[in-house]
Amino acid sequence: MTPTPKPCTIDESGRVTIPSWQNPDPEMFDYIPMADAKLSAGGGCFVLSEDMRDYYAFRKSWLYRVASSPKSVVLMRVQGSSMDPTIQDGDAVMIDTGRRDIKEGMIYALRVDSTVMIKRLSFRIGGKVRIISDNRQDFEPYEADTKDLHIIGQIIFFCRSFISD
């Protein structure tokens, strides 16, 4: 039987007790790579490296629910403010490379030439795609031909640290 952590408790004084998880089973986790390159949330950036920086553990049961396959996901950092307030500079996103078909209004990692970026996508008439930033004050939406876009994958998860390095 797979060990599970005990729930947090709060006593009458409001103190929270966070129990430790003794000996978690490493087989419960898949290790997802963090790419060394960054996704632009702004004017675009160039892919300088396809090296993997690190690996992060995610529960297999969660990955099988949200991803097309654990082998199809990769983590990347975001650089820039075009997707504010949803995704911010320094956030990490999980990209499902098995999900390349555009779903209206979803967020994708994409490449145009050697520039990689993160944007919302929306279909338009005549084989066009509208490329949308959430920060519309500073970044206007624009259109591109589908043949000029390479969808890397759909963003299925993101995380943010509140502590600066």
Disulfide bonds with the S-S distance in Angstrom:
none
